[in-house]
Amino acid sequence: MIDRQQWKDLVQARLEVMFENSGKEGTLPPVVVQVPPKPEMGDLAFPLFAFAKVFGKSPVELATSLTEDINSLSDRPEGQAFAAGPYMNVRVDMASLIEKLCEKVEKEGSSFGSTNILDGKKVMVEFSCPNTNKPLHLGHVRNDCLGNSISAILKASGATVMKVNLINNRGVHICKSMLAYIKFGNGESPESTGIKGDHYVGSWYVRFNSWAKEEPTAEEQAQQMLVKWEQGDKETLELWKKMNKWTIDGISKTYEDTGISFDKYYYESDTYKLGKDKVIEGLERGVFQKQEDGAIYIDNSDIGLDKKILLRKDGTSIYITQDIGTAINRHEDWPFDSLVYVVASEQQYHFKVLFHVLDKLGCSWAKDLHHLSYGMVFLPEGKMKSREGTVVDADDLMIQLTAMAREEISEKGRDKDLEDPDKTAHDIALGALNYYMLQFDPQKDVTFNPKESLSFNGNTGPYIQYMGARISSILRNYTASEDLYKGTEFNASLLANEEEREMFKLCGSLPELVAKSAQSYDPSVLCSFLYDLCKIFSHWYHDNQVLNPDDKALSVARIQLCKVVLASLKSAMALIGIPFLEKM
């Protein structure tokens, strides 16, 4: 809303004119624009310390001169400059800007906050990428939250986005579940046991690792099964298809429950052969080398990394083999301008090598690949281990969070006014989960505390949802008594206290924050925005009456403020996957 860049350009230009008129020589440093620490100090601040030496004046003197110069301009942006010690600060004409923002919000509706910084760009985002030997767990949840949110933010920034999922449905880890099922499964199935398909297959992966502690040849048997799979053994393939379907059907239900969707699925079993062909092609071209045992590798010394095996000595592929094939396949399918891989930080080496391999293979678009690395997710009691079956399954987590939210609703008597308390509880749980996972810088590790995430007070998803519901209630009450305010014109100048100014400034900054979030691949920027806006509104609402028939003009003005705040909340909530609730 406040055009920071316009003011910044003006200050730079006027300083250059003043410097030229001074007859001094030298080069001026670039102007820096800041936000004053307190609202009463204005809306923008320009520190002048860096200019004092070249001008031969103190920063205080310079601030006074610059203030006089800028205020003498008839064509300056809306606002008034004033000296504040070594700073030149600016207080803008909020009434005019408020009117413009209200018009913008009304015109744009649910698209308010969108930007055009990525107009014309095609961005592919890969996330989730489950294995078909186990259900989704808490670590996948952070991945899904990040991938879904970043996709929405990039789209809101003007990009055409394709969300893709790579199903890791082949490999020795898949064979381990299959081998355990053959030995101990007795022909049972998810249907016969009443267990969700992904959980059922996952139990056999855990069973294999228990058995492997007693059976020295277990790992070798799993590797032999992988060779048979790649050779097209009929029985192996039939079991593989059956168990894959069990898992994928189960995972699809989890996606539906957590609001995750994709535009296209890729399967490792479809792309690993292309990857193998490209590795062999690279070997023939001298890009890769072969070890004495027959394994093919790339020497990464030119980028300061260790060598990496690309094909095993028995000719079977590994993760990076299929990633090579998948990347090439995707660019052929949909020539993207950039591809974002949402994968945990423990895979940083993998992606550095993958991008290097693709570059060596002559893929000019390898420079447009980006690894959105994120930290690990821990529980208060420590790290999860899928091999030992000590993970927190995504399904179990959602059931637990929903039950806790339902209990909270009932205890506070809120369920009496809700059409569907169970759905509301589910939406609160989903909001709690998404917000908790996204409120931190993606690079940081997260310790997930379910009870803390569901608090209706503090920096949480339910708190954001509650503030949205509270504003919705205010607007419903206004609509019910709207006849009382008919004919009363909106007067923006009545919204003059500091908290009202701050809320409008914050709402007006949403497009800029969406752009920042897109450029940094960081949804936490929007989480901070939501929390800051809700805090200010809550404090303001506590001290100020919105609907007052004795002061209709002020009531109408404050209703406009509520509408702008609500529209801003809705837009930002949608970008980080928090369901909006009219009531809760």
C-alpha positions as CSV (number, residue, x, y, z in Angstrom):
1,M,0.0,0.0,0.0
2,I,2.8,2.4,0.9
3,D,5.0,2.7,-2.1
4,R,8.4,2.2,-0.4
5,Q,10.2,2.0,-3.8
6,Q,8.8,5.3,-5.0
7,W,9.9,7.1,-1.8
8,K,13.3,5.4,-1.9
9,D,13.9,6.5,-5.5
10,L,12.8,10.0,-4.6
11,V,15.1,10.3,-1.6
12,Q,18.0,8.9,-3.7
13,A,17.3,11.4,-6.5
14,R,17.1,14.4,-4.2
15,L,20.3,13.5,-2.3
16,E,22.1,13.3,-5.7
17,V,20.8,16.7,-6.6
18,M,21.8,18.2,-3.2
19,F,25.2,16.6,-3.6
20,E,25.7,17.9,-7.1
21,N,24.7,21.4,-5.9
22,S,27.2,21.2,-3.0
23,G,30.1,21.1,-5.5
24,K,31.7,18.2,-3.6
25,E,33.1,15.1,-5.3
26,G,32.6,11.5,-4.6
27,T,30.0,8.7,-4.9
28,L,26.9,8.5,-2.9
29,P,26.0,5.2,-1.2
30,P,22.6,3.6,-2.0
31,V,19.6,4.7,0.1
32,V,18.3,2.3,2.7
33,V,14.6,2.4,3.7
34,Q,13.5,1.1,7.0
35,V,10.3,0.7,9.1
36,P,10.4,2.9,12.3
37,P,10.3,0.8,15.5
38,K,7.3,2.7,16.8
39,P,4.2,3.8,14.9
40,E,4.4,7.3,16.2
41,M,7.7,7.7,14.5
42,G,6.1,7.5,11.1
43,D,5.7,5.0,8.3
44,L,9.1,5.0,6.6
45,A,12.6,5.9,7.9
46,F,15.8,6.8,5.9
47,P,19.0,6.6,8.0
48,L,21.6,9.2,6.8
49,F,24.7,8.1,8.7
50,A,26.3,6.8,5.5
51,F,25.9,10.1,3.7
52,A,27.3,12.4,6.4
53,K,31.0,12.0,5.4
54,V,30.6,12.7,1.7
55,F,28.4,15.7,2.4
56,G,30.6,17.0,5.2
57,K,27.6,17.4,7.4
58,S,26.3,15.6,10.5
59,P,23.4,13.1,9.9
60,V,21.2,15.4,11.9
61,E,21.9,18.5,9.7
62,L,21.5,16.4,6.6
63,A,18.1,15.1,7.8
64,T,16.9,18.6,8.3
65,S,18.1,19.8,4.9
66,L,16.6,16.8,3.1
67,T,13.3,17.1,4.9
68,E,13.0,20.8,3.8
69,D,13.9,19.9,0.2
70,I,11.4,17.0,-0.2
71,N,8.5,18.8,1.5
72,S,9.0,21.7,-1.0
73,L,8.2,19.3,-3.9
74,S,4.6,19.5,-5.1
75,D,4.8,16.2,-7.0
76,R,6.1,14.1,-4.1
77,P,4.2,10.9,-3.2
78,E,1.4,11.2,-0.7
79,G,2.9,11.9,2.7
80,Q,4.9,14.4,4.8
81,A,8.7,14.2,5.6
82,F,10.1,15.1,9.0
83,A,13.5,15.0,10.6
84,A,13.9,12.6,13.4
85,G,17.5,13.0,14.6
86,P,19.8,11.4,12.1
87,Y,16.8,10.0,10.1
88,M,14.4,11.5,7.7
89,N,11.1,9.9,8.4
90,V,7.9,9.9,6.4
91,R,4.3,9.9,7.5
92,V,2.0,9.1,4.7
93,D,-1.5,10.3,4.0
94,M,-3.3,7.3,5.4
95,A,-6.9,8.4,4.6
96,S,-6.2,8.4,0.9
97,L,-4.3,5.1,1.0
98,I,-7.0,3.5,3.1
99,E,-9.6,4.4,0.5
100,K,-7.5,2.9,-2.2
101,L,-6.8,-0.3,-0.3
102,C,-10.5,-0.7,0.5
103,E,-11.3,-0.4,-3.2
104,K,-8.5,-2.8,-4.1
105,V,-9.7,-5.4,-1.7
106,E,-13.3,-5.1,-2.8
107,K,-12.3,-5.4,-6.5
108,E,-9.8,-8.3,-6.1
109,G,-11.8,-10.4,-3.5
110,S,-10.2,-13.7,-2.8
111,S,-7.2,-12.9,-5.1
112,F,-6.1,-10.0,-2.9
113,G,-2.5,-10.4,-2.1
114,S,-1.5,-11.8,-5.5
115,T,1.4,-10.4,-7.4
116,N,2.7,-10.7,-11.0
117,I,6.4,-11.1,-10.3
118,L,6.4,-14.6,-11.9
119,D,4.0,-13.9,-14.8
120,G,4.8,-16.1,-17.7
121,K,7.0,-18.5,-15.7
122,K,6.3,-22.3,-15.6
123,V,7.4,-23.8,-12.3
124,M,7.2,-27.5,-11.4
125,V,7.2,-28.4,-7.8
126,E,8.0,-31.9,-6.6
127,F,7.0,-32.9,-3.1
128,S,5.8,-35.8,-0.9
129,C,7.4,-38.7,-2.9
130,P,6.4,-41.6,-0.7
131,N,7.8,-45.1,-0.7
132,T,5.3,-47.9,-1.3
133,N,6.6,-49.9,1.6
134,K,5.2,-47.8,4.4
135,P,2.5,-45.1,5.2
136,L,3.1,-41.4,5.3
137,H,4.6,-40.2,8.6
138,L,5.2,-36.9,10.4
139,G,8.3,-36.2,8.3
140,H,6.1,-36.5,5.1
141,V,3.6,-34.1,6.7
142,R,6.1,-31.3,6.8
143,N,7.1,-32.0,3.2
144,D,3.5,-32.0,2.1
145,C,2.7,-28.8,4.0
146,L,5.8,-27.0,2.4
147,G,5.2,-28.3,-1.1
148,N,1.5,-27.5,-1.1
149,S,2.0,-24.0,0.4
150,I,5.0,-23.1,-1.9
151,S,2.9,-24.2,-4.9
152,A,0.0,-21.9,-3.9
153,I,2.4,-19.0,-3.2
154,L,4.2,-19.4,-6.6
155,K,0.8,-19.5,-8.3
156,A,-0.3,-16.3,-6.4
157,S,2.9,-14.7,-7.7
158,G,1.8,-15.2,-11.3
159,A,3.5,-18.5,-12.2
160,T,1.9,-21.4,-13.9
161,V,2.5,-24.2,-11.4
162,M,2.5,-28.0,-11.9
163,K,2.5,-30.0,-8.6
164,V,4.1,-33.4,-9.2
165,N,4.6,-36.5,-7.0
166,L,7.2,-39.2,-7.6
167,I,6.0,-42.5,-6.2
168,N,9.1,-44.5,-5.2
169,N,7.6,-47.9,-6.0
170,R,10.7,-49.9,-6.7
171,G,14.0,-50.8,-5.1
172,V,15.4,-53.0,-2.5
173,H,13.3,-51.4,0.3
174,I,10.2,-52.4,-1.5
175,C,11.5,-55.9,-1.9
176,K,12.0,-56.1,1.8
177,S,8.3,-55.7,2.5
178,M,7.5,-58.2,-0.3
179,L,9.9,-60.7,1.1
180,A,8.5,-60.5,4.6
181,Y,5.0,-60.9,3.3
182,I,5.9,-64.0,1.3
183,K,7.5,-65.6,4.4
184,F,5.0,-64.6,7.0
185,G,1.8,-63.1,5.3
186,N,-0.2,-66.3,4.9
187,G,-2.1,-64.8,2.0
188,E,-3.8,-62.2,4.1
189,S,-4.7,-58.7,2.8
190,P,-5.8,-55.3,4.0
191,E,-9.4,-56.3,3.3
192,S,-9.1,-59.6,5.3
193,T,-7.4,-57.9,8.2
194,G,-9.3,-54.6,8.2
195,I,-6.0,-52.6,8.2
196,K,-5.5,-49.6,5.9
197,G,-3.4,-50.7,2.9
198,D,-0.3,-48.5,3.5
199,H,-0.3,-49.4,7.2
200,Y,-0.6,-53.1,6.3
201,V,2.4,-53.0,3.9
202,G,4.4,-50.9,6.3
203,S,4.0,-53.6,9.0
204,W,5.8,-56.0,6.7
205,Y,8.7,-53.6,6.3
206,V,9.0,-53.5,10.1
207,R,8.7,-57.3,10.2
208,F,11.5,-57.7,7.7
209,N,13.9,-55.6,9.8
210,S,13.1,-57.7,12.9
211,W,13.7,-60.9,10.9
212,A,16.9,-59.6,9.4
213,K,18.4,-59.4,12.9
214,E,18.0,-63.2,13.1
215,E,18.6,-64.1,9.5
216,P,22.1,-63.2,8.2
217,T,21.0,-63.7,4.5
218,A,17.9,-61.5,4.7
219,E,19.6,-58.5,3.0
220,E,21.1,-60.6,0.3
221,Q,17.7,-62.3,-0.4
222,A,16.1,-58.8,-0.8
223,Q,18.8,-57.8,-3.2
224,Q,18.2,-61.0,-5.2
225,M,14.5,-60.2,-5.4
226,L,15.3,-56.8,-6.8
227,V,17.4,-58.4,-9.5
228,K,14.5,-60.7,-10.3
229,W,12.1,-57.7,-10.5
230,E,14.4,-55.9,-12.9
231,Q,14.6,-59.1,-15.0
232,G,10.8,-59.1,-15.2
233,D,10.1,-62.3,-13.2
234,K,6.3,-62.8,-13.5
235,E,5.6,-63.9,-9.9
236,T,7.7,-61.1,-8.4
237,L,6.0,-58.5,-10.6
238,E,2.5,-59.7,-9.7
239,L,3.2,-59.5,-6.0
240,W,4.8,-56.1,-6.5
241,K,1.8,-54.7,-8.3
242,K,-0.6,-56.0,-5.7
243,M,1.3,-54.6,-2.7
244,N,2.0,-51.3,-4.5
245,K,-1.7,-50.9,-5.0
246,W,-2.5,-51.5,-1.4
247,T,0.0,-48.8,-0.4
248,I,-1.0,-46.2,-3.0
249,D,-4.7,-46.7,-2.2
250,G,-4.0,-46.0,1.4
251,I,-1.8,-43.0,0.8
252,S,-4.4,-41.5,-1.5
253,K,-6.9,-41.5,1.4
254,T,-4.3,-39.7,3.6
255,Y,-3.8,-37.0,0.9
256,E,-7.6,-36.5,0.7
257,D,-7.8,-36.1,4.5
258,T,-5.0,-33.6,4.7
259,G,-6.0,-31.5,1.7
260,I,-3.0,-32.5,-0.5
261,S,-3.4,-32.8,-4.3
262,F,-1.2,-33.2,-7.4
263,D,-1.4,-32.3,-11.1
264,K,0.6,-35.3,-12.1
265,Y,2.1,-38.5,-10.7
266,Y,5.4,-40.0,-11.8
267,Y,6.5,-43.6,-10.9
268,E,10.0,-44.7,-10.4
269,S,9.3,-47.9,-12.1
270,D,8.5,-45.9,-15.3
271,T,11.6,-43.7,-15.2
272,Y,14.5,-45.8,-13.9
273,K,15.2,-47.4,-17.3
274,L,15.6,-44.0,-18.9
275,G,18.0,-43.1,-16.1
276,K,20.0,-46.3,-16.7
277,D,20.2,-45.5,-20.4
278,K,21.5,-42.0,-19.7
279,V,24.1,-43.3,-17.3
280,I,25.4,-45.8,-19.9
281,E,25.3,-43.0,-22.5
282,G,27.4,-40.8,-20.2
283,L,29.8,-43.7,-19.7
284,E,30.2,-44.0,-23.5
285,R,30.8,-40.3,-23.8
286,G,33.5,-40.3,-21.1
287,V,31.4,-38.3,-18.7
288,F,31.2,-41.2,-16.2
289,Q,33.7,-43.9,-15.3
290,K,33.5,-47.6,-14.4
291,Q,35.1,-49.3,-11.4
292,E,36.9,-52.6,-11.6
293,D,33.8,-54.4,-10.1
294,G,31.6,-53.0,-12.9
295,A,29.8,-50.2,-11.0
296,I,29.5,-46.9,-12.9
297,Y,30.2,-43.7,-11.1
298,I,30.8,-39.9,-11.6
299,D,33.9,-38.2,-10.3
300,N,32.7,-35.1,-8.5
301,S,36.2,-33.7,-7.6
302,D,35.6,-30.8,-9.9
303,I,32.8,-29.6,-7.6
304,G,34.6,-30.6,-4.4
305,L,32.6,-33.7,-3.7
306,D,33.3,-37.4,-3.4
307,K,32.5,-39.7,-6.3
308,K,29.0,-41.1,-6.6
309,I,27.9,-44.6,-7.8
310,L,25.2,-44.2,-10.5
311,L,24.7,-47.9,-11.3
312,R,25.5,-50.9,-9.1
313,K,28.0,-53.6,-10.2
314,D,25.1,-56.0,-10.8
315,G,23.5,-53.4,-13.2
316,T,20.6,-52.5,-10.8
317,S,19.7,-48.8,-10.4
318,I,19.7,-46.7,-7.2
319,Y,17.8,-43.5,-6.3
320,I,19.9,-41.1,-8.3
321,T,19.5,-43.3,-11.4
322,Q,15.7,-42.9,-11.5
323,D,16.1,-39.2,-10.5
324,I,18.1,-38.6,-13.6
325,G,15.5,-40.3,-15.8
326,T,12.6,-38.6,-14.0
327,A,14.1,-35.1,-14.4
328,I,14.7,-35.6,-18.2
329,N,11.3,-37.1,-18.6
330,R,9.6,-34.2,-16.9
331,H,11.3,-31.6,-18.9
332,E,10.3,-33.4,-22.1
333,D,6.7,-33.6,-20.8
334,W,6.4,-30.0,-19.6
335,P,9.4,-27.7,-20.5
336,F,9.6,-25.8,-17.2
337,D,11.4,-22.6,-16.4
338,S,12.4,-24.0,-13.0
339,L,11.8,-27.2,-11.0
340,V,11.7,-27.1,-7.2
341,Y,12.5,-30.3,-5.3
342,V,11.0,-30.2,-1.7
343,V,13.2,-32.7,0.1
344,A,14.8,-32.9,3.6
345,S,18.2,-31.4,4.2
346,E,19.8,-34.8,4.7
347,Q,19.6,-35.1,0.9
348,Q,21.6,-32.0,0.1
349,Y,24.6,-34.0,-1.2
350,H,22.2,-36.1,-3.4
351,F,20.8,-33.0,-5.2
352,K,24.2,-31.3,-5.6
353,V,25.3,-34.5,-7.4
354,L,22.0,-34.9,-9.4
355,F,22.2,-31.3,-10.7
356,H,25.9,-31.9,-11.6
357,V,25.1,-35.1,-13.4
358,L,22.4,-33.5,-15.5
359,D,24.7,-30.6,-16.3
360,K,27.4,-33.1,-17.4
361,L,24.8,-34.9,-19.6
362,G,24.2,-31.6,-21.4
363,C,20.9,-30.6,-19.9
364,S,21.0,-26.8,-20.3
365,W,18.1,-26.5,-17.8
366,A,20.0,-28.1,-15.0
367,K,20.8,-24.6,-13.8
368,D,17.1,-24.0,-13.2
369,L,16.8,-26.8,-10.7
370,H,16.4,-25.9,-7.0
371,H,16.5,-28.0,-3.9
372,L,14.1,-26.6,-1.2
373,S,15.9,-28.2,1.7
374,Y,14.1,-28.4,5.0
375,G,15.0,-29.5,8.6
376,M,14.0,-32.7,10.3
377,V,10.9,-33.2,12.4
378,F,11.3,-34.5,15.9
379,L,8.9,-35.5,18.7
380,P,9.4,-34.3,22.3
381,E,10.7,-37.8,23.0
382,G,13.2,-37.8,20.1
383,K,13.7,-39.0,16.5
384,M,11.4,-41.3,14.6
385,K,12.6,-44.5,13.1
386,S,10.5,-46.2,10.4
387,R,12.5,-49.4,10.5
388,E,11.6,-49.9,14.1
389,G,8.0,-48.9,13.7
390,T,8.4,-45.9,16.0
391,V,7.2,-43.3,13.6
392,V,4.1,-41.1,14.0
393,D,1.8,-42.0,11.1
394,A,0.1,-39.1,9.4
395,D,-3.3,-40.9,9.7
396,D,-2.9,-41.5,13.4
397,L,-1.7,-37.9,13.9
398,M,-4.8,-36.4,12.2
399,I,-7.1,-38.7,14.2
400,Q,-5.4,-37.6,17.4
401,L,-5.4,-33.9,16.6
402,T,-9.0,-34.0,15.4
403,A,-10.1,-35.8,18.6
404,M,-8.2,-33.2,20.7
405,A,-9.8,-30.3,18.8
406,R,-13.3,-31.9,19.2
407,E,-12.8,-32.2,22.9
408,E,-11.7,-28.5,23.1
409,I,-14.8,-27.4,21.2
410,S,-17.1,-29.4,23.5
411,E,-15.5,-28.2,26.7
412,K,-16.0,-24.6,25.8
413,G,-19.5,-25.2,24.6
414,R,-18.7,-24.0,21.1
415,D,-20.3,-27.0,19.4
416,K,-23.8,-25.8,20.1
417,D,-23.6,-23.2,17.3
418,L,-21.8,-25.4,14.8
419,E,-23.6,-27.2,11.9
420,D,-21.0,-29.9,11.8
421,P,-18.7,-30.0,14.9
422,D,-16.8,-33.0,13.6
423,K,-15.8,-31.2,10.4
424,T,-14.9,-28.1,12.3
425,A,-12.7,-30.2,14.6
426,H,-11.0,-31.7,11.5
427,D,-10.4,-28.2,10.0
428,I,-9.0,-26.9,13.3
429,A,-6.6,-29.9,13.4
430,L,-5.5,-29.3,9.8
431,G,-5.0,-25.6,10.5
432,A,-3.0,-26.5,13.6
433,L,-0.8,-28.9,11.7
434,N,-0.1,-26.7,8.7
435,Y,0.6,-23.6,10.7
436,Y,2.9,-25.4,13.1
437,M,4.9,-26.9,10.3
438,L,5.2,-23.7,8.3
439,Q,5.7,-21.0,11.0
440,F,9.5,-21.8,11.1
441,D,12.2,-21.1,8.6
442,P,12.2,-24.3,6.4
443,Q,15.9,-24.9,7.2
444,K,15.2,-25.3,10.9
445,D,14.5,-28.5,12.6
446,V,11.1,-28.7,14.3
447,T,10.0,-30.5,17.4
448,F,6.3,-31.1,16.9
449,N,4.1,-30.8,20.0
450,P,0.5,-31.7,19.2
451,K,-1.0,-30.1,22.3
452,E,0.9,-26.9,21.8
453,S,-0.2,-26.7,18.1
454,L,-3.9,-26.8,19.1
455,S,-3.8,-23.9,21.5
456,F,-6.5,-21.3,20.8
457,N,-4.1,-18.7,22.3
458,G,-0.7,-17.6,21.0
459,N,1.1,-18.2,17.8
460,T,-1.0,-21.1,16.4
461,G,-3.3,-22.1,13.6
462,P,-6.4,-22.3,15.8
463,Y,-5.7,-18.8,17.1
464,I,-5.6,-17.4,13.5
465,Q,-8.8,-19.3,12.7
466,Y,-10.5,-18.0,15.8
467,M,-9.7,-14.4,14.9
468,G,-11.2,-15.0,11.4
469,A,-14.3,-16.4,13.0
470,R,-14.6,-13.5,15.4
471,I,-14.4,-10.9,12.6
472,S,-17.0,-12.9,10.6
473,S,-19.3,-12.7,13.7
474,I,-18.8,-8.9,13.8
475,L,-19.7,-8.6,10.1
476,R,-22.8,-10.8,10.6
477,N,-24.0,-8.6,13.4
478,Y,-23.4,-5.6,11.1
479,T,-25.4,-7.1,8.3
480,A,-28.3,-7.9,10.7
481,S,-28.5,-4.3,11.8
482,E,-27.4,-2.7,8.5
483,D,-30.6,-0.6,8.2
484,L,-29.3,1.5,11.1
485,Y,-26.3,2.6,9.1
486,K,-28.0,3.2,5.7
487,G,-26.9,6.5,4.1
488,T,-23.8,6.8,6.2
489,E,-20.8,7.4,3.9
490,F,-17.4,5.8,4.6
491,N,-14.9,8.4,5.9
492,A,-11.4,6.9,6.0
493,S,-10.0,9.9,8.0
494,L,-11.9,8.6,11.0
495,L,-9.5,5.6,11.2
496,A,-6.8,7.6,12.8
497,N,-5.5,5.7,15.8
498,E,-2.1,4.0,15.6
499,E,-3.4,0.5,15.7
500,E,-5.8,1.2,12.8
501,R,-3.0,2.7,10.8
502,E,-0.8,-0.3,11.5
503,M,-3.5,-2.8,10.5
504,F,-4.0,-1.0,7.1
505,K,-0.3,-0.8,6.5
506,L,0.1,-4.5,7.3
507,C,-2.8,-5.5,5.1
508,G,-1.4,-3.3,2.3
509,S,2.0,-5.1,2.5
510,L,0.5,-8.5,1.8
511,P,1.3,-8.5,-2.0
512,E,4.9,-7.6,-1.1
513,L,5.1,-10.4,1.5
514,V,3.7,-12.9,-0.9
515,A,6.4,-11.9,-3.4
516,K,9.0,-12.2,-0.7
517,S,7.7,-15.6,0.3
518,A,7.8,-16.8,-3.3
519,Q,11.3,-15.6,-3.9
520,S,12.7,-17.2,-0.7
521,Y,10.5,-20.3,-0.9
522,D,9.5,-19.6,2.7
523,P,5.9,-19.7,3.9
524,S,6.9,-18.6,7.4
525,V,6.8,-15.0,6.1
526,L,3.1,-15.3,5.7
527,C,2.7,-17.1,9.1
528,S,4.4,-14.1,10.7
529,F,2.1,-11.8,8.8
530,L,-1.0,-13.6,10.0
531,Y,0.1,-13.7,13.7
532,D,1.1,-10.0,13.7
533,L,-2.2,-8.9,12.1
534,C,-4.3,-11.1,14.5
535,K,-2.4,-9.7,17.5
536,I,-3.0,-6.1,16.6
537,F,-6.7,-6.7,15.7
538,S,-7.3,-8.6,19.0
539,H,-5.8,-5.7,21.1
540,W,-7.6,-3.1,19.1
541,Y,-11.0,-4.9,19.3
542,H,-10.6,-5.2,23.1
543,D,-10.3,-1.4,23.4
544,N,-12.6,-0.2,20.6
545,Q,-16.3,-0.7,20.0
546,V,-17.0,-1.5,16.3
547,L,-20.8,-1.2,16.1
548,N,-22.2,1.9,17.8
549,P,-25.5,3.3,16.6
550,D,-24.6,6.6,18.4
551,D,-21.6,7.1,16.1
552,K,-22.7,5.6,12.8
553,A,-19.8,7.2,10.7
554,L,-17.2,5.6,12.9
555,S,-19.0,2.3,12.9
556,V,-19.1,2.2,9.1
557,A,-15.4,3.1,9.0
558,R,-14.4,0.4,11.4
559,I,-16.5,-2.2,9.5
560,Q,-14.4,-1.3,6.4
561,L,-11.4,-2.0,8.5
562,C,-12.8,-5.4,9.5
563,K,-13.5,-6.3,5.9
564,V,-10.0,-5.5,4.8
565,V,-8.5,-7.4,7.7
566,L,-10.7,-10.4,7.1
567,A,-9.9,-10.5,3.3
568,S,-6.2,-10.3,4.2
569,L,-6.5,-13.2,6.7
570,K,-8.5,-15.3,4.2
571,S,-5.9,-14.8,1.4
572,A,-2.9,-15.6,3.5
573,M,-4.6,-18.5,5.3
574,A,-5.4,-20.1,1.9
575,L,-1.7,-19.9,0.9
576,I,-0.5,-21.8,3.9
577,G,-3.3,-24.4,4.0
578,I,-5.3,-23.1,7.0
579,P,-9.1,-23.8,6.5
580,F,-11.1,-20.6,7.1
581,L,-14.0,-21.0,9.5
582,E,-17.0,-18.7,9.7
583,K,-17.7,-20.1,13.2
584,M,-15.7,-22.1,15.7
